[in-house]
């Protein structure tokens, strides 16, 4: 009798355990997932319309005024702290034929450490169709101590489109050791590779990133990529803009300005000076 009772008890416990497992909610992802989507099209009256302007989570989108009637303006506004470790943020922008778009951010992006040790990801996908123009001008990305962020920017641009793309990265806040930052910028023009480069900085990056052949002790870096069909006939020549700033023509209708500096303010000054000098 006692043995049969024990067996019934074991079966009851087993059944309850199995039922609890079946009803248990799925394990949540390591971090949040959010995507911002923008689609710009020519409105037929010399301007640009935005039939799609949708943000999620920390990626809020606001339409802004532009200095040009032909150009639509969009501001990316951080609605919460992100990206943290494990987060995956994505910005997708498509500029249709003949449309002009200026896409910027309201403040710097801070890459922050998470609780799980999983890297954060920030993807940017930009598509420019025939005759389109895009200015992608985000504020600096700051790699905070203990963070681990992977940034990937992919651009597909038609041969007749025009692009101005700015990237600025700061290694740590004032007096702070940076986190690990890995970024890749890949650009295709007319279906052919135009630029594909990777950068890794901070603890855990390949050796030499901060040496004389790397950042040489600088804490801020930036680059400005300009793609313009007019460069096929009259491309800017290679030039030195300072001790740690240079203009490099690419094998295509494009030019790349690269800058190293002690802080983000100096990086912006040098990139803005290049824009004024060349009329970008």
Secondary structure, 3 states (H helix, E strand, C coil): CHHHHHHHHHHHHHHHHHHHHHHCCCCCCCCCEEEEEEEEEECCCCCEEEEEEECECCEEEEEECCCCCCEEEEEEEECCCCCECCCEEEEEEEECCCCEEEEEECCCEEEECCCCCCCEEEEEEEEECCCCEEEEECCCEEECCCCEEEEEEEEEECCCCEEEEEEEEEECCCCCCCCEEEEEEEEEECCEEEEEEEEEECCCCCCCCCCCCCCCCCCEEEEEEEECHHHHCCCCCCEEEECCEEEEECCCCEEEEEEEECCHHHHHHHHHHHHHHHCC
